[in-house]
Amino acid sequence: MAEEKRNLCAQIPISLHSRVRQEQEASGQTLSEYMTQLITEFYQMKEGYQNMNLNMKTIAFQVPVELFEEFKAYLQRNNFKQKEFFLGCIQSALAEERDADEASGSEPEPQETD
């Protein structure tokens, strides 16, 4: 049995309304279906964010389109996920630095980051 429905009305800026309608029409869904999906995804994302591990940090950066396309092809050819690839790169770089520091007997200098 379908869940009972109730109308939801709200005044929003015209620019936002236009964008929502364009996206909704492109999706092929009715406005009710699209708004239900949009609101559901918002709450799922919000709940997911609240459940995120607080011992984790996000790294994000932009690269040129050509490099990105080449990278994606590399990942696909080698059956890697982006996260797996970058974690491996970071761990490898840190291990190399530790090995070099141990060999020289020195402590690493703290580095400034962007």
C-alpha positions in Angstrom: 0.0 0.0 0.0 1.4 3.4 -1.0 2.2 5.8 1.8 -0.3 8.7 2.3 0.9 12.0 0.7 0.7 15.6 1.8 1.3 18.8 -0.1 4.4 20.9 0.8 4.5 24.5 -0.4 7.4 27.0 0.1 8.4 30.3 -1.5 11.8 30.1 -3.1 13.9 32.5 -5.3 12.9 32.5 -9.0 16.5 31.5 -10.0 16.3 28.4 -7.8 12.8 27.6 -9.0 14.0 27.7 -12.6 16.9 25.5 -11.9 14.8 22.9 -10.0 12.3 22.8 -12.9 15.0 22.4 -15.5 16.6 19.5 -13.6 13.2 18.0 -12.9 12.2 18.1 -16.6 15.6 16.7 -17.6 15.1 13.8 -15.2 11.8 12.7 -16.8 10.1 12.6 -13.4 7.0 14.5 -12.3 7.7 17.4 -9.9 6.4 15.3 -7.0 8.7 12.4 -7.8 11.7 14.7 -8.3 11.1 16.7 -5.1 10.6 13.5 -3.2 13.9 12.2 -4.5 15.7 15.4 -3.9 14.5 15.8 -0.3 15.1 12.1 0.4 18.7 12.3 -0.9 19.3 15.4 1.1 18.3 13.7 4.4 20.3 10.6 3.5 23.4 12.7 2.8 22.8 14.6 6.1 22.4 11.4 8.1 25.5 10.0 6.3 27.5 13.0 7.2 26.5 12.7 10.9 27.6 9.1 10.8 31.0 9.9 9.2 34.0 8.8 11.1 35.4 11.9 12.8 38.9 10.5 12.7 38.9 11.0 8.9 39.7 14.1 6.8 38.8 14.9 3.2 41.5 15.8 0.6 40.2 17.5 -2.6 42.0 19.2 -5.4 41.5 20.0 -9.1 43.5 18.7 -12.0 43.4 19.5 -15.8 40.7 17.6 -17.7 43.3 15.8 -19.9 45.1 14.5 -16.8 41.9 13.5 -15.1 40.8 11.5 -18.2 44.1 9.8 -18.4 44.0 9.0 -14.7 40.5 7.6 -14.9 41.6 5.3 -17.8 44.6 4.2 -15.7 42.4 3.4 -12.7 40.1 1.3 -14.9 42.9 -0.5 -16.7 44.5 -1.4 -13.3 41.2 -2.1 -11.5 41.8 0.6 -8.8 39.5 2.9 -7.0 40.5 6.6 -6.6 40.6 6.3 -2.8 42.7 3.1 -2.9 45.1 4.7 -5.4 45.7 7.9 -3.4 45.9 6.1 0.0 48.6 3.9 -1.6 50.5 6.9 -2.9 50.4 8.7 0.4 51.4 5.7 2.4 54.3 4.9 -0.1 55.6 8.5 0.1 55.5 8.5 3.9 57.2 5.1 4.1 60.0 6.3 1.7 60.5 9.4 3.9 60.6 7.3 7.1 63.1 4.9 5.5 65.3 7.8 4.3 65.2 9.4 7.8 66.0 6.2 9.5 69.0 5.6 7.2 70.3 9.1 7.8 69.5 9.1 11.5 67.6 12.4 11.3 64.1 13.5 12.2 61.9 14.8 9.4 61.3 18.6 9.2 57.6 19.7 9.4 56.4 20.9 6.0 53.9 23.7 5.3 50.9 22.7 3.2 48.6 24.7 1.0 
